[in-house]
């Protein structure tokens, strides 16, 4: 089955409409952590779209490490 080149983002007629949304994502760090609720037993944090929850081979910091430092 052939892919339809018109709907593919890399086709020439779609390139100008294709937006790299990763450039507009603000990742959480210790300075801008949004704590929604906190008590002695639980902490609730607002997860942003670019935040990493599970560690991978890139070794980028995960959201739980910021919560632990808080």
Backbone as a ProteinNet text record, in pm:
[ID]
protein_1_A
[PRIMARY]
XXXXXXXXXXXXXXXXXXXXXXXXXXXXXXXXXXXXXXXXXXXXXXXXXXXXXXXXXXXXXXXXXXXXXX
[TERTIARY]
84.3	0	88.7	62.7	139.6	86.9	177.9	137	94.5	-3.4	-51.3	43.6	119.5	217.2	153.3	27.9	-37.7	-56.6	-85.9	-110.4	15.3	125.4	249.4	315	360	417	543.4	613.1	737	714.2	591.2	566.2	581.2	618.8	654	537.8	413.6	301.8	257	305	265.2	374	495.8	606.8	582.2	524.8	504.7	397.8	308.5	204.1	245.5	356.8	402	471.4	427.5	482.6	550.7	673.5	744.8	704.4	612	558.9	658.7	762	859.9	936.7	941.6	1012.6	937.8	808.9	726.5	697.7	755.6	728.5	822.2	765.3	843.5	854.6	976.3	995.8	1012	968	976.7	1120.3	1159.4	1284.5	1253.7	1351	1325.6	1277.3	1315.6	1275.8	1132.5	1073.9	937.4	841	872.2	786.9	653.4	543.9	409.8	350.2	356.2	300.3	154.2	63.5	-79.2	-126.5	-68.5	-108.2	8.4	23.2	132.4	90.4	116.3	104.2	213.9	204.1	311.1	324	220	219.3	212.7	174.4	152.8	190.9	231.5	256.9	194.6	120.8	59.4	126.3	176.9	251.1	182.1	178.2	122.1	225.9	197.9	289.3	267.3	374	368.2	381.5	340.2	344.7	483.7	590	723.6	796.1	733.5	800.2	816.1	929.9	960.8	924.2	853.3	811.9	896.2	952.2	1030.5	1168.4	1271.3	1408.7	1435.1	1523.3	1562.1	1712.2	1759.7	1904	1961.9	1878.2	1929.7	1971.6	1926.2	1957.9	1906	1804	1739.8	1668.8	1663.2	1599	1449	1400.2	1257.8	1185.7	1054.7	974.7	983.2	992	998.3	1126.2	1234.4	1356.2	1340.4	1264.3	1237.3	1146.9	1051	962	1041.9	1135.9	1217.6	1307.1	1356.7	1442.4	1361	1232.4	1147.5	1132.3
-118.1	0	124.2	213.6	336.9	440.4	519.4	630.4	747	818.2	934.1	1050.6	1096	1203.3	1338	1356.1	1484.4	1506.9	1401	1414.6	1401.5	1366.8	1348.7	1484.4	1513.8	1645.9	1679.3	1579.9	1610.5	1639.5	1627.8	1659.9	1809.7	1847.8	1986.9	2083.6	2041.6	2133.7	2147.6	2062.4	2069	2129.4	2142.6	2187.9	2324.7	2416.6	2550.4	2553.5	2454.3	2448.3	2364.4	2293.3	2204.2	2286.7	2274.3	2351.6	2257.1	2286.2	2207.5	2259.6	2190.5	2236.1	2219.7	2139.1	2118.6	2245.8	2341.1	2465.9	2555.2	2531.6	2616.4	2554.5	2440.7	2371.1	2422.6	2455.5	2496.3	2375.9	2330.6	2215.8	2262.5	2179	2209.8	2197.4	2288.9	2276.9	2314.6	2309.4	2335.9	2478.6	2571	2710.7	2740.5	2659.9	2687.2	2571.3	2488.4	2375.4	2426.5	2373.7	2416.8	2315.1	2345.1	2256.8	2295.9	2202.3	2227.4	2201.9	2099.4	2062.5	1993.7	2019.4	1958.5	1940.4	1821.9	1800	1702.6	1644	1556.6	1425.2	1386.5	1254.8	1257	1368.4	1371.6	1508.7	1506.2	1630.7	1615.6	1716.2	1716.3	1825.6	1787	1878	1887.1	2007.1	2026.5	1984.5	1877.6	1828.2	1906.8	1963	2033.3	1931.6	1967.3	1872.2	1816.7	1890.3	1843	1771.5	1759.3	1697.5	1546.6	1496.3	1354.1	1285.4	1173.7	1100.5	976.7	919.7	797.6	819	779.1	796.7	713.1	764.8	691.9	707.2	664.9	666.9	806.9	909.5	1046.2	1103.2	1042.9	1086.7	1226.7	1272.5	1399.8	1387.4	1494.2	1485.5	1458.3	1373.6	1339.5	1423.7	1436	1520.9	1477.6	1348.8	1301.3	1347.3	1368.4	1418	1561.5	1641.3	1778.9	1779.2	1687.5	1677.1	1634.5	1544.6	1500.4	1612.9	1697.4	1809.2	1920.8	1928.6	2034.1	2017.3
0	0	0	-92.1	-100.6	-2.2	50.8	136.8	50	94.4	20.9	46.8	-53.6	-30.6	2	-30	-2.9	146.7	221.9	365.2	449	386.9	462	485.4	610.4	641.1	564.5	509.5	438.6	290.9	243.4	102.9	81	-39.4	-66.4	-45.7	-75.5	-59.7	86	175.3	315.4	403.9	355.7	439.3	501	426.8	481.7	589.7	593.9	695.7	816.6	805.2	912.2	1020.3	1145	1255.5	1352.9	1388.7	1488.6	1625.3	1689.1	1817.4	1931.2	1912.3	2019	2051.3	1959.7	1985.4	2083.8	2100.4	2184.4	2320.8	2351.2	2476.5	2585.3	2700.6	2816.7	2908.4	2932.7	3020.5	3164.6	3255.3	3397.3	3445.6	3533.7	3607.2	3751.3	3836.3	3978.6	4001.1	3915.1	3930.1	3889.6	3799.7	3754.8	3780.8	3878.8	3916.6	3969.4	3917.7	3960.1	4056.8	4185	4287	4308.3	4284.3	4299.6	4441.9	4505.5	4641.7	4709.1	4837.8	4913.6	5058.2	5113.3	5256.5	5297.7	5416.1	5465	5388.4	5314.3	5251.6	5099.8	5041.5	4896.1	4839.5	4713.3	4640.7	4501.7	4457.9	4325	4242.1	4126.2	4040	3905.3	3848	3715	3611.8	3536.6	3434.2	3304.7	3253.4	3125.3	3012.2	2890.8	2779.2	2748.3	2770.5	2737.2	2848.9	2965.3	3080.2	3061.6	3103.4	3092.5	3222.9	3212.5	3331.9	3356.6	3252.1	3266.2	3206.6	3280.5	3235	3110.2	3024.9	2905	2883.2	2767.3	2741.6	2729.7	2710.4	2699.6	2834.5	2941.9	3078.6	3108.8	3034.7	3066.4	3200.5	3279.1	3411.1	3399.8	3489.2	3490.9	3594.8	3580.6	3667.4	3813.9	3839	3977.5	4048.7	3972.9	4036.6	4084.1	4010.2	4054.1	4177.8	4182.1	4298.1	4421.6	4404.1	4517.7	4570.3	4481.4	4522.7	4588.7	4556.2	4609.1	4759.9
[MASK]
++++++++++++++++++++++++++++++++++++++++++++++++++++++++++++++++++++++

